[in-house]
Amino acid sequence: MLTQMINNLKAAIRDTKTKSDLNSLRSKGFIPAVLYGGKSPNLKLSIEEKIIKDVLVSENFLSTVIDLDIDGKKEKVIPRDVAYHVTSEKPTHIDFMRIVKGSKIILEIPVKFKNNDECAGLKKGGVLNIVRRKIELKCQAESIPEDIEISLSGLDIGASIRISSVKLPENSELTITDRDFVVATIAAPTIVKEPEKPAEETTDESAEGETAATSEGAEAKAPAKEGEPAGKKDEKSKDASADKKPSSEKKQTEKK
């Protein structure tokens, strides 16, 4: 359904001369557009926003050939650019280019990966790291590919997919020819290990435990009277013990 909407769009000729006219057109739910290219004159167009807003987010919108119905007359065109409002992010303008038979056009074609279930690296927990989601190609205007298919079959962890190993669509050629760039890799799974506790922290905790135990032992002794050192209290306790004699020893002394 979405592909059908992209391939068939309706537009109307617009007669706007000022910025105020354009703003008025947008407020009514239309997007200003322009059609250029070929030997025909440029055309100022407008497209209803509600019929195109969903297809604008399509990954291959800017590389899709469209049958543009302009007030009943159809032309094969391709979108070249979409402008958006800075804050609202709503589309404010679209550029279309006529497709001239026999001509070539440079486009960014989306990359599509297949046979994921046959990839040994992914089965082991590896991750597909996509370096380039689109590749720039020079294509014939009448046979523009929808995507570039890349098979992951048989690839293991550590494998790199370079452009030299990718089969390009027919009637297409690379625009970058000076290097064999990487399109994607099969990366090893990322394992996050919990950091080990430093030895010095363990030592400090043990020392704190010993200090706490010593303090608790000291607190278990009877507290000294207010204003009296603990040492003196211990001496008094010893003296008091020495002064006390058994009752039998006192009786013998009295008899003497």
C-alpha positions in Angstrom: 0.0 0.0 0.0 2.8 2.4 1.0 4.8 1.6 -2.2 1.7 2.2 -4.3 1.2 5.6 -2.6 4.9 6.5 -3.3 4.7 5.5 -6.9 1.5 7.5 -7.6 1.1 11.0 -6.4 -1.2 13.8 -7.4 -0.1 17.4 -7.7 -1.6 20.7 -8.9 -0.2 23.8 -10.6 0.2 26.6 -8.1 0.2 30.3 -8.7 2.1 31.8 -5.8 4.2 34.9 -6.0 5.1 36.0 -2.5 6.2 34.4 0.8 2.7 35.3 2.2 1.1 33.3 -0.6 3.3 30.3 0.3 2.5 30.5 4.0 -1.2 30.7 3.1 -0.9 27.6 1.0 0.8 25.7 3.8 -1.8 26.8 6.3 -4.4 25.1 4.1 -2.6 21.8 4.3 -0.5 21.9 1.1 3.2 21.6 0.5 4.8 23.8 -2.2 6.9 21.9 -4.7 8.8 22.4 -7.9 9.4 20.2 -11.0 12.5 20.8 -13.1 14.8 19.0 -15.6 14.6 17.9 -19.2 13.6 20.3 -22.0 10.2 21.2 -20.5 9.9 24.4 -18.4 10.0 24.3 -14.6 6.6 24.0 -12.9 5.4 25.3 -9.6 3.3 22.6 -7.9 1.5 21.9 -4.7 0.8 18.6 -3.0 -1.7 17.8 -0.3 0.3 17.1 2.9 -2.0 14.4 4.2 -1.4 12.2 1.1 2.4 12.4 1.3 3.4 12.9 4.9 3.6 9.1 5.6 5.7 8.3 2.5 8.2 11.1 3.2 9.6 9.0 6.0 10.2 6.0 3.8 13.9 5.1 3.6 13.9 5.0 -0.2 11.7 8.0 -0.9 14.5 10.0 -2.5 15.4 7.2 -4.8 11.9 6.1 -6.0 10.6 6.8 -9.4 7.1 8.4 -9.1 4.3 8.8 -11.6 3.3 12.4 -10.7 -0.2 13.2 -11.8 -0.2 17.0 -12.5 -3.8 18.1 -13.1 -4.5 14.9 -15.1 -1.1 14.8 -17.0 1.4 12.2 -15.8 5.2 12.6 -15.7 7.9 10.3 -14.4 9.8 12.1 -11.7 12.1 11.4 -8.8 12.3 13.4 -5.5 15.6 15.2 -5.1 15.2 17.1 -1.9 12.7 17.8 1.0 13.0 20.8 3.2 11.6 20.8 6.8 10.6 23.6 9.2 13.3 24.1 11.9 11.0 23.8 14.9 7.9 21.9 13.8 9.8 19.6 11.5 6.9 19.7 9.0 7.8 19.5 5.3 7.9 22.9 3.8 9.1 22.2 0.2 9.8 19.3 -2.2 12.0 19.3 -5.3 11.2 16.8 -8.1 13.3 16.1 -11.2 12.0 14.8 -14.5 13.4 11.5 -15.6 14.8 11.8 -19.1 15.1 8.5 -20.9 18.7 7.4 -21.5 20.1 9.8 -18.9 22.0 8.8 -15.8 21.4 10.0 -12.3 23.4 9.8 -9.1 21.4 8.6 -6.1 21.9 7.2 -2.6 20.5 3.7 -2.6 19.5 2.0 0.7 21.4 -1.2 1.7 19.3 -4.2 2.7 20.8 -7.2 4.5 19.4 -10.7 4.1 20.0 -14.3 5.2 20.5 -13.2 8.8 19.5 -16.7 10.0 22.4 -18.2 8.0 25.1 -16.0 9.6 27.3 -18.0 12.0 28.5 -14.8 13.7 25.0 -13.6 14.6 24.1 -17.1 15.9 27.1 -16.9 18.3 25.7 -13.6 19.7 27.6 -11.3 17.4 26.2 -7.9 16.3 25.7 -6.5 12.8 27.5 -3.2 12.8 26.3 -1.2 9.8 28.8 1.3 8.6 26.9 2.5 5.5 23.1 2.4 5.3 23.1 3.9 1.8 25.6 3.7 -1.0 25.9 6.3 -3.8 25.4 4.9 -7.3 25.2 6.3 -10.8 22.1 4.7 -12.3 20.2 4.8 -15.5 17.1 7.0 -15.0 14.7 4.4 -16.2 16.0 1.5 -14.1 16.7 2.8 -10.6 17.1 0.0 -8.1 15.0 0.1 -4.9 17.9 -1.2 -2.7 21.2 -3.0 -2.7 21.0 -6.5 -1.2 23.8 -8.0 0.8 23.8 -11.6 2.0 25.2 -12.4 5.5 25.3 -16.1 4.8 28.4 -17.9 6.1 29.9 -14.8 7.8 31.5 -15.2 11.2 32.4 -12.9 14.0 35.2 -10.5 12.9 34.1 -10.5 9.2 34.1 -7.3 7.2 31.9 -6.7 4.2 33.7 -4.5 1.7 32.1 -2.9 -1.3 34.3 -5.0 -3.6 32.3 -8.1 -2.4 28.9 -6.6 -3.0 27.0 -7.4 -6.2 25.6 -4.1 -7.5 22.2 -3.8 -9.3 22.3 -3.9 -13.0 23.0 -0.7 -15.0 24.6 0.8 -11.8 28.1 1.9 -10.9 29.8 3.3 -7.9 30.6 6.9 -7.6 33.4 6.2 -5.0 36.1 4.3 -6.9 39.3 5.2 -5.2 39.0 2.9 -2.2 37.4 -0.4 -1.1 35.3 0.9 1.7 33.6 -1.2 4.5 29.8 -1.5 4.4 29.3 -3.5 7.5 31.1 -5.8 10.0 30.1 -8.7 12.3 31.3 -7.5 15.7 31.9 -9.6 18.8 29.2 -9.4 21.6 29.9 -6.7 24.2 30.3 -8.2 27.7 30.3 -5.8 30.6 32.2 -7.2 33.7 31.6 -5.9 37.2 34.7 -4.2 38.4 36.6 -6.0 41.2 36.7 -4.4 44.6 40.2 -2.9 45.2 42.3 -4.7 47.9 42.9 -1.5 49.8 39.2 -1.0 50.3 38.9 -4.5 51.8 41.8 -3.7 54.2 40.2 -0.4 55.3 36.9 -2.1 55.9 38.6 -4.8 58.0 40.5 -2.1 60.0 37.2 -0.3 60.6 35.6 -3.5 61.8 38.5 -4.1 64.3 38.3 -0.5 65.5 34.5 -0.8 66.0 35.0 -4.1 67.9 37.6 -2.5 70.2 35.4 0.5 70.8 32.4 -1.7 71.7 34.6 -3.7 74.1 35.7 -0.5 75.8 32.2 0.7 76.1 31.2 -2.5 77.8 33.2 -1.5 80.9 31.4 0.5 83.6 31.6 4.2 82.8 33.5 6.5 85.1 31.8 9.1 87.2 31.4 12.5 85.6 34.5 14.5 86.1 36.5 11.5 87.3 39.1 9.7 85.1 38.5 6.1 84.3 42.0 5.2 85.6 41.2 6.5 89.1 38.0 4.6 89.3 39.9 1.4 88.7 42.5 2.3 91.4 39.7 2.9 94.0 38.1 -0.4 93.1 41.4 -2.2 93.9 41.8 -0.3 97.2 38.3 -1.1 98.3 38.9 -4.7 97.6 42.1 -4.7 99.7 40.3 -3.1 102.6 37.7 -5.7 102.8 38.7 -8.8 104.9 36.9 -12.0 105.5 34.7 -12.0 108.7 36.7 -15.0 110.2 39.9 -13.0 110.0 38.3 -10.1 111.9 37.2 -12.4 114.8 40.6 -13.8 115.3 42.1 -10.3 115.6 39.5 -9.3 118.2 40.3 -12.3 120.4 44.0 -11.5 120.5 
